[in-house]
């Protein structure tokens, strides 16, 4: 069994065939899926999915790209919803300096507020970091994020940064890019991270692994990610699947 620790089944891309996508995931041995909601629309859809499907759990938060739209009322709403027994984390939150919709200072403020929220509700925090690594790590340190820990989602940093966040009680999660032919950095991370701190994800419908790169991704493809990581670590797929599943179940308490 595998757990896709980060998937967006709440996205419009699945409106026509959600049931088939979930069936294909189950047929591929994906026992549980964690759906991430990051704004009003996707959070509402997440809450619906976790109530409809036994094997789907939820993470809810506010995405840094849209931080400028986030109000205190939105965060209060997220905190209220987080009491649901199948909400297992807060996020994805963090920093994104690639898209310039939200000023950096506003992103930082909303990120800090969500770390505090995660502490109040005692749930791990799922971090989105794009082109903002040093600021992201600095905020995790200054806000004592180690107290709750969580996941560095779609990790794209160096082995040194991986060591730093692991020492702060965070797991490192890898997805489709680890299968890309010329993507050496995620391959290095796949071999470097201690296996008890490693998770697998799709981030579907985005970042489809080889040979589906450029197409719509779906949770069944997390098996391709796990197979590549097992190959890189020179261990069996079964061992990799067992350990990453245990890691996710322990972190999310599922």
C-alpha positions in Angstrom: 0.0 0.0 0.0 1.0 3.6 -0.6 -0.3 6.9 0.6 -0.4 9.9 -1.7 0.3 12.6 0.9 -0.5 15.6 -1.3 -3.1 15.5 -4.1 -5.7 18.0 -5.3 -8.7 15.9 -6.1 -10.7 19.1 -5.4 -9.4 20.6 -8.6 -11.6 21.4 -11.6 -9.5 19.0 -13.7 -11.3 16.1 -12.1 -14.9 17.3 -12.5 -15.7 14.9 -15.3 -14.1 11.6 -14.0 -13.4 11.8 -10.3 -14.8 8.4 -9.6 -12.7 6.7 -12.2 -9.6 8.6 -10.9 -10.2 7.3 -7.4 -10.8 3.7 -8.7 -7.6 3.7 -10.7 -5.7 4.9 -7.5 -7.2 2.0 -5.5 -6.4 -0.5 -8.2 -2.8 0.7 -8.2 -2.5 0.0 -4.5 -3.0 3.6 -3.2 -4.7 2.9 0.1 -5.1 6.5 1.3 -5.0 9.9 -0.2 -4.6 13.3 1.5 -6.4 16.0 -0.4 -5.1 19.6 0.1 -7.5 22.6 0.1 -5.8 26.0 -0.1 -8.6 28.6 -0.7 -12.4 28.9 -0.1 -13.4 26.8 -3.1 -10.9 24.0 -2.7 -11.4 23.8 1.1 -15.2 23.4 0.7 -14.5 20.6 -1.8 -12.0 19.0 0.5 -14.6 18.8 3.3 -17.1 17.2 0.9 -14.5 14.6 -0.3 -13.5 13.5 3.2 -17.1 12.9 4.2 -17.8 10.9 1.0 -14.8 8.6 0.8 -13.4 6.5 3.7 -9.8 6.5 2.3 -9.6 10.3 1.7 -8.3 12.6 4.4 -7.9 16.4 4.2 -5.4 19.2 4.8 -6.7 22.8 4.8 -4.9 26.1 4.7 -4.2 29.2 2.6 -1.8 29.2 -0.4 1.0 31.8 -0.4 0.3 32.9 -3.9 -3.2 34.0 -2.7 -2.0 35.4 0.6 -3.2 38.8 -0.3 -6.8 37.5 -0.4 -6.6 35.8 3.0 -8.6 37.4 5.8 -8.7 36.8 9.5 -12.2 35.4 9.0 -10.8 32.9 6.5 -8.2 31.7 9.1 -10.9 31.5 11.8 -13.0 29.3 9.4 -10.0 27.0 8.7 -9.4 26.7 12.5 -13.1 25.7 13.0 -13.1 23.2 10.2 -9.8 21.6 11.5 -11.7 20.0 14.3 -13.1 17.5 11.8 -11.6 14.1 12.6 -10.4 13.6 9.1 -8.6 16.9 8.8 -5.0 15.8 9.4 -2.9 18.9 8.7 -2.8 22.7 8.1 -1.6 23.9 4.7 -0.4 24.2 2.2 1.1 27.4 3.4 4.5 28.9 3.0 6.2 31.3 0.5 6.1 31.5 -3.3 8.3 34.1 -4.9 7.7 32.8 -8.5 4.3 34.3 -8.9 4.1 38.0 -7.9 0.4 38.2 -7.0 1.0 38.6 -3.2 3.7 40.9 -1.8 6.4 39.0 0.2 5.6 40.7 3.5 2.0 39.7 3.2 3.0 36.1 2.4 5.2 36.0 5.4 2.5 37.4 7.7 -0.1 34.8 6.6 2.5 32.0 6.8 3.3 33.0 10.4 -0.4 33.1 11.3 -0.9 29.6 9.9 2.0 28.2 11.9 0.4 29.6 15.0 -2.9 28.2 14.0 -1.4 24.7 13.4 0.1 24.9 16.9 -3.3 25.8 18.4 -5.0 22.8 16.8 -2.0 20.5 17.2 -1.8 19.5 13.5 1.3 19.2 11.3 1.9 22.0 8.8 2.4 21.4 5.1 4.9 23.8 3.5 4.9 25.2 0.0 8.2 26.8 -0.9 9.0 28.1 -4.3 12.1 30.2 -4.9 12.0 31.4 -1.3 14.0 28.7 0.6 16.1 30.9 2.9 13.1 33.1 4.0 11.0 30.0 4.4 13.5 28.3 6.7 14.1 31.5 8.7 10.3 31.7 9.4 10.1 28.1 10.5 12.9 28.8 12.9 11.6 32.1 14.2 8.1 30.7 14.8 9.3 27.5 16.5 7.6 25.4 13.9 9.6 22.3 15.2 7.0 22.2 17.9 4.4 20.7 15.5 6.6 19.7 12.5 5.1 18.7 9.2 6.1 18.3 5.6 8.2 20.1 3.1 6.0 19.4 0.2 7.5 18.9 -3.3 10.9 19.4 -1.9 13.3 21.1 -4.3 16.2 22.2 -2.0 19.7 21.0 -1.4 20.7 18.1 0.9 22.0 20.7 3.4 18.5 22.3 3.5 16.9 18.9 3.8 19.1 18.2 6.8 18.1 21.5 8.3 14.4 21.0 8.0 14.6 17.4 9.1 16.3 18.6 12.3 13.3 20.9 12.8 10.9 17.9 12.9 9.9 18.0 9.2 9.5 15.3 6.7 10.6 15.6 3.1 8.1 14.7 0.3 9.0 13.9 -3.3 6.8 13.7 -6.3 6.9 13.4 -10.1 10.2 15.4 -10.7 12.2 12.6 -9.1 11.4 10.6 -12.3 12.4 13.2 -14.8 15.5 12.2 -16.8 17.6 15.3 -16.2 16.4 16.2 -12.7 19.4 15.4 -10.7 18.6 17.4 -7.5 15.4 15.4 -6.5 17.3 12.2 -7.3 20.0 13.2 -4.9 17.5 14.1 -2.2 15.7 10.7 -2.7 19.0 9.0 -1.8 20.0 11.4 0.9 17.0 11.7 3.2 16.7 9.2 6.1 14.0 6.7 5.0 11.9 7.4 8.2 11.6 11.1 7.1 10.6 10.4 3.5 7.1 10.7 2.0 5.7 10.3 -1.5 3.1 12.5 -3.3 1.7 13.4 -6.7 0.6 17.0 -6.3 -1.9 15.9 -8.9 -3.2 17.2 -11.3 0.2 18.8 -11.5 3.8 17.4 -12.0 2.9 14.1 -13.6 5.9 11.7 -13.5 7.6 10.2 -16.5 6.3 8.9 -18.9 3.2 11.1 -18.4 5.1 14.4 -18.0 3.0 17.3 -19.3 -0.3 15.4 -18.9 -2.9 15.6 -16.1 -1.5 13.8 -13.1 -3.5 11.5 -10.8 -2.9 9.7 -7.5 -2.4 6.3 -9.1 0.9 7.7 -10.5 2.4 8.0 -7.0 3.4 4.3 -7.5 5.8 5.5 -10.3 7.4 8.0 -7.8 7.8 5.3 -5.2 9.3 2.8 -7.7 11.9 5.4 -8.9 12.9 6.3 -5.3 13.2 2.6 -4.4 15.5 2.1 -7.5 17.6 5.1 -6.5 18.0 3.9 -2.9 18.7 0.3 -4.2 15.9 -1.2 -2.0 12.7 -3.1 -2.9 9.6 -1.3 -3.9 7.8 -3.1 -1.1 10.2 -1.8 1.5 9.9 1.7 0.3 6.1 1.5 0.2 5.9 0.0 3.7 8.2 2.7 5.2 6.7 5.7 3.6 3.2 4.5 4.4 4.2 4.1 8.1 5.8 7.5 8.0 2.6 9.1 6.7 0.3 7.2 9.1 2.5 8.3 12.0 2.6 11.9 11.0 -1.1 12.3 10.2 -2.3 9.9 12.9 -4.3 7.9 10.4 
